[in-house]
Amino acid sequence: MNANFDEKFMHQAIQLAKKGRFSTHPNPNVGSVVVKDGEIVGQGFHLRAGLKHAEINALEQAGDKSRGSTLYVTLEPCSFQGRTPACAKAIINAGVDRVVVGTIDPDPRNSGRGIEILREAGIKVTTNCLKAETSQLVKGHIKKFRFGRPFVRLKLAMSLDGKTALSGGESKWITSKEARSDVQKLRAMSSAIVTGVGTVLHDDPALTVRLHESDLPNSREIASLERPVYVLDSQLRTPFQSKVLESPSTVLVSLGPDSLGHLYDNEILYTKKKSGRVDLATFLSELAKREHSNVLFECGATLAGALVEEQLFDEIILYVAPKLLGDKAKSLLMLPELARMSDYERLEIRDVRKIGDDFRVILSSKDKRVKDD
């Protein structure tokens, strides 16, 4: 089969997968198309955990036309019974002649096994079609299984002179309404949100997903999905009346036996200590065990600085407002002073675009990418 022909239909599967990027967690985003005689006869994507997978939706739409067809799927079909039946067996039963896979599933329960089952049944399988693009769809899924940590986005907002709030703490609003609306989509893409007790004390945020139908299709369903908020609070200082505690899924993350006595109704997650604070690396490993693949940090300068200093972020989403707050205003990050200019964190700008009156810059760490690769 012509490689350009395969890429054409895999691109369609990728676009379908993106429709589920706000609602599939803890599952990965997957899209699929069924092609026969050069025409798409079925297409589908995974919408929500517990619902049918992309391949099943595509096969059901194709019906009898699935027999003798080629199925394109962005992620290797599953080979085991999870929340739903195994897709590999459904593909075999549908009489598909050939399967084109974008990315091999990193989940050790499946990795390579789905392809093996298909080939054992006599189905021709082509792998790694548009691997770079299809891997981007499931980068949190890959990070969780390969490194035992979620994909971490750090959201920051600052004035043009690098400030986040006035010296008295006032910060509403640095960024525009459009930028704040864009942050809601970041939250919706995440399976968990992390903040620090300092942010709770100063701003009392709810950290819920607030969307309108004009923002995203199915916005009510997307906003209703459970996304736990984790508050890093080593000494359990979060006030009982805090907005984040109104959700029963909020978790307070604290340290060992010194803080065992408490009166909170919410879960307390006790974790290791590092320099008197929550050990971030251990905490992130725990999030991965809880099936969180994509995590958003919305926090103050201290926690954000620690995340950057320890190189535990994957992306920084930085909103820059065309305002000047002055030298007495609060700075973006708390970071140790550099001894040499060569010690600076090497960042790569991945995307820049205007959001309302502001600019949104997406950055990743060059140093960290080399280490992870």
Helices and strands as residue ranges (DSSP letters): H 3-17, G 18-20, E 31-36, E 39-45, H 54-62, G 63-66, E 70-75, H 87-93, E 98-103, H 113-120, E 124-126, H 131-137, H 139-147, E 151-159, E 163-165, H 177-188, E 192-196, H 197-203, H 219-224, E 229-232, G 243-246, E 251-254, G 257-259, E 267-270, E 273-274, E 277-278, H 280-289, E 294-298, H 301-309, E 315-321, E 330-331, G 341-343, E 347-355, E 358-365, H 366-372
